Amino acid sequence: MSPQEMMQRKANATPRGVGVMCSFFAERAKNAEIWDTEGKRYIDFAGGIGVLNTGHLHDKVQAAVAEQLNKFSHTCYQVVPYELYLDVAEQLNALTPGDFAKKTAFYTTGAEAVENAVKIARAATGRPGIIAFGGAFHGRTLMGMALTGKVAPYKIGFGPFPSDVYHAAFPNELHGVSIDDSIASIEKLFKFDIEASRVAAIIFEPVQGEGGFYAAPAEWVRRLRALCDSHGILLIADEVQAGFGRTGKLFAMEHYDVTPDMTTMAKSLAGGFPLSAVVGKAEIMDAPAPGGLGGTYAGSPLALAAAKAVIETINEEKLLDRANKLGGILKETLNGLKAEIPQIADVRGLGAMVAVEFNKPGSHDADADFTKKVQTKALESGLLLLTCGLYGNVVRFLFPLTIEDAVFEEALQKLVAALKA
């Protein structure tokens, strides 16, 4: 059956709200390469939206899941527990930033982790309010959408949203929002919308994902921590996209000299298998009563087996070093094109969490059309790229950190050609 026929089947059988980027269908994939049903090969710089830091079907991950599949696939941890849950929880308690006793609860998706972090924060503080930031993305559930600071396409037509959620400005020098501006916007919330004593938590992404790969300034993170401490507010770091080696550290918060009270994670935690987690201070995590946390599929044995293998792979293959190396090469390549491609307004990124932002030449106006053309040209040449940003003018790079040098170099050539075209 042709891709065109399958796209017609898609249109007939599935809702238009589940949009897809590609007009072909995957047949198989390995590491940083995907082959479609007609045998055409693509280099994957999308990584399933940041899920595949260890690549498609890493041998160690595949073997771990296969071994677990021969034992059992599901019991529901809340009914019959299993040691794998404890193994990975203990690892994450030790690996996440913060020199204090921690506990971990597992879920299935990033949105689910965020929802539960909010539940835990409210239970621990007895307060209802949550502050998030403009440009943030925290998921597609009702609470996830409420926290998300980007209306189109995530919130259009889906309200009303849960109450007691407020948005402040995320610091963004490129777009004229200073650290002082951001902190002042939080203080204004305390004056105009909700008293600080009713705020349970502030949630932020150390590097905004969907918002455009903007890294939080170190001074701002320190001031955010101090503000939370002064008002008894919990600080939640959403590392769903930034975690597990993407920024050159296991967690993006390791780039900062403060620690959050809770961390949410998912995506590359389990190398392509559905798994998320909330890790936090032990006394905070223990606030909900027994039965208040969990989920039928939460902490899948297959996904936990994959997560153990992912953590081993990151260590054994020195993927944090590789993230810094490959990210450096990519940024150098993009910066070298600035004279030739006047639309390049900014090249940025921690480690391999790299983005390039495009404006109309000689202006500060976002150039979403040019961005889309670059993505389209790259796709035609066999390179998958993702766009993001409030104005749709950012290309983000989420290639597997395990990508072979030759494949990475080939991808860069395709990228350069797409930019010049």
Long-range contacts (C-beta under 8 A, 24 or more apart in sequence): 1-37, 2-38, 3-36, 3-37, 3-38, 6-37, 19-153, 21-46, 21-379, 21-384, 21-386, 22-379, 22-384, 29-56, 29-57, 30-55, 30-56, 30-57, 31-55, 31-56, 31-57, 31-58, 31-400, 31-402, 31-403, 31-404, 31-407, 32-56, 32-399, 32-400, 32-402, 32-403, 32-404, 32-407, 32-408, 32-411, 33-407, 34-384, 40-382, 41-382, 42-379, 42-382, 42-383, 42-384, 43-382, 43-383, 43-384, 43-399, 43-407, 43-410, 43-411, 43-414, 44-384, 44-399, 44-400, 45-383, 45-384, 45-385, 45-386, 45-397, 45-398, 45-399, 45-411, 45-415, 46-384, 46-385, 46-386, 46-398, 47-268, 47-398, 47-399, 47-400, 48-272, 49-241, 49-267, 49-386, 49-398, 50-209, 50-241, 50-246, 50-267, 50-268, 50-398, 51-267, 51-268, 51-271, 51-272, 52-268, 52-271, 52-272, 52-398, 52-400, 53-244, 53-245, 53-246, 53-268, 53-271, 53-310, 53-314, 53-319, 53-400, 53-401, 53-402, 54-268, 54-271, 54-310, 54-313, 54-314, 54-319, 54-400, 54-401, 54-402, 55-271, 55-400, 55-401, 55-402, 55-403, 56-272, 56-400, 57-272, 58-271, 58-309, 58-310, 58-313, 58-402, 60-309, 60-312, 60-313, 61-271, 61-272, 61-273, 61-306, 61-309, 61-310, 61-313, 63-309, 64-305, 64-306, 64-308, 64-309, 65-273, 65-302, 65-305, 65-306, 65-309, 67-305, 68-301, 68-302, 68-304, 68-305, 69-302, 71-301, 72-301, 73-300, 73-301, 73-302, 74-297, 74-300, 74-301, 75-301, 76-296, 76-297, 77-106, 77-294, 77-298, 77-299, 78-294, 78-298, 82-301, 84-301, 84-304, 84-305, 84-308, 85-299, 85-304, 87-304, 87-308, 88-277, 88-304, 88-307, 88-308, 88-311, 89-277, 91-308, 91-311, 92-265, 92-277, 92-279, 93-279, 95-250, 95-251, 95-311, 96-251, 96-253, 96-263, 96-279, 97-251, 97-253, 97-254, 97-259, 97-260, 97-263, 98-259, 98-260, 98-281, 99-259, 100-281, 100-282, 101-281, 101-282, 101-283, 102-279, 102-280, 102-281, 102-282, 102-285, 103-279, 103-280, 103-282, 103-285, 103-286, 104-277, 104-278, 104-279, 104-285, 105-277, 105-278, 105-285, 105-293, 105-294, 105-298, 106-275, 106-276, 106-277, 106-298, 106-299, 106-304, 107-266, 107-275, 107-276, 107-277, 107-278, 107-295, 107-298, 107-299, 108-274, 108-275, 108-276, 108-295, 108-297, 108-298, 108-300, 108-303, 109-139, 109-266, 109-274, 109-276, 110-138, 110-139, 110-238, 110-240, 110-241, 110-264, 110-265, 110-266, 110-267, 110-276, 111-138, 111-139, 111-140, 111-141, 111-143, 111-144, 112-139, 112-141, 112-276, 112-295, 112-298, 113-240, 113-264, 113-265, 113-266, 113-276, 113-277, 113-278, 114-138, 114-139, 114-143, 114-144, 114-147, 114-203, 114-238, 114-240, 114-264, 115-139, 115-141, 115-143, 115-144, 116-278, 116-293, 117-201, 117-203, 117-236, 117-262, 117-264, 117-278, 117-280, 118-143, 118-147, 118-200, 118-201, 118-203, 119-288, 119-292, 119-293, 120-262, 120-278, 120-280, 120-284, 120-285, 120-287, 120-288, 120-293, 121-200, 121-201, 121-234, 121-236, 121-261, 121-262, 121-284, 122-200, 122-201, 123-287, 123-288, 123-292, 124-200, 124-234, 124-283, 124-284, 124-287, 125-200, 125-201, 125-232, 125-233, 125-234, 127-197, 127-198, 127-199, 127-200, 128-163, 128-164, 128-198, 128-200, 129-164, 129-165, 129-166, 129-194, 129-198, 129-199, 129-200, 130-164, 130-165, 130-166, 130-199, 130-200, 130-201, 130-202, 130-203, 131-165, 131-166, 131-167, 131-168, 131-186, 131-189, 131-199, 131-201, 131-202, 131-203, 131-233, 132-165, 132-166, 132-167, 132-168, 132-202, 132-203, 132-204, 133-167, 133-168, 133-169, 133-170, 133-182, 133-204, 133-205, 133-208, 134-167, 134-168, 134-169, 134-170, 134-211, 134-390, 135-170, 135-172, 135-208, 135-210, 135-211, 135-212, 135-214, 135-390, 136-167, 136-170, 136-203, 136-204, 136-205, 136-208, 136-210, 136-211, 136-238, 137-205, 137-208, 137-209, 137-210, 137-211, 138-203, 138-238, 138-240, 147-203, 148-210, 149-211, 150-210, 150-211, 150-390, 164-194, 164-198, 166-193, 166-194, 170-204, 170-208, 170-211, 170-214, 170-216, 171-216, 171-217, 171-220, 172-214, 173-217, 174-214, 174-345, 174-346, 174-357, 179-217, 179-219, 179-220, 179-223, 182-220, 183-220, 183-223, 183-224, 183-227, 186-227, 196-231, 196-233, 197-231, 197-232, 199-231, 199-233, 200-233, 200-234, 201-233, 201-234, 201-235, 201-236, 201-261, 201-262, 202-227, 202-228, 202-233, 202-234, 202-235, 202-236, 203-236, 203-237, 203-238, 204-235, 204-236, 204-237, 204-238, 205-237, 205-238, 205-239, 205-241, 205-242, 206-237, 206-239, 206-242, 206-247, 206-251, 206-252, 206-253, 206-255, 206-256, 207-241, 207-242, 207-247, 207-252, 207-350, 207-353, 209-240, 209-241, 209-242, 209-388, 209-396, 210-388, 211-388, 211-389, 211-390, 212-355, 212-357, 212-388, 212-389, 212-390, 212-394, 212-396, 213-348, 213-349, 213-353, 213-354, 213-355, 213-388, 213-394, 213-396, 214-348, 215-252, 215-255, 215-348, 215-349, 215-350, 215-353, 216-256, 218-255, 218-256, 218-257, 221-256, 221-258, 222-256, 222-257, 222-258, 225-258, 228-261, 234-261, 234-262, 234-284, 235-260, 235-261, 235-262, 236-260, 236-261, 236-262, 236-263, 236-264, 237-262, 237-263, 237-264, 238-264, 239-263, 239-264, 239-265, 240-264, 240-265, 240-266, 240-267, 240-276, 241-267, 241-353, 242-350, 242-353, 243-267, 243-268, 243-269, 244-268, 244-269, 244-310, 244-314, 245-314, 245-319, 245-320, 245-323, 245-351, 245-352, 245-401, 246-323, 246-351, 246-352, 246-353, 246-398, 246-401, 247-323, 247-349, 247-350, 247-351, 247-352, 247-353, 248-320, 248-321, 248-323, 248-324, 248-327, 248-350, 248-351, 248-352, 249-320, 249-350, 249-351, 250-314, 250-320, 252-350, 252-353, 255-350, 268-310, 269-307, 269-310, 270-303, 270-304, 270-306, 270-307, 270-310, 271-306, 271-307, 271-309, 271-310, 271-313, 272-306, 273-300, 273-302, 273-303, 273-306, 273-307, 274-300, 274-303, 275-299, 275-300, 275-303, 275-304, 275-306, 275-307, 313-402, 317-402, 319-401, 319-402, 320-351, 322-352, 322-401, 322-402, 323-351, 323-352, 323-401, 324-351, 324-352, 326-352, 326-399, 326-401, 326-403, 326-408, 327-351, 327-352, 327-353, 327-354, 329-408, 329-412, 330-354, 330-397, 330-412, 333-412, 333-415, 333-416, 337-416, 337-419, 340-420, 341-419, 341-420, 343-367, 343-370, 349-397, 352-397, 352-399, 352-401, 353-396, 353-397, 353-398, 354-396, 354-397, 355-388, 355-389, 355-394, 355-395, 355-396, 355-397, 356-394, 356-395, 357-389, 357-393, 357-394, 358-393, 358-394, 358-395, 359-393, 366-391, 366-392, 366-393, 367-393, 368-392, 368-393, 371-395, 373-421, 374-418, 374-419, 375-418, 377-417, 377-418, 377-421, 378-414, 378-415, 378-418, 381-414, 381-417, 381-418, 382-414, 383-411, 383-414, 383-415, 383-418, 385-415, 385-418
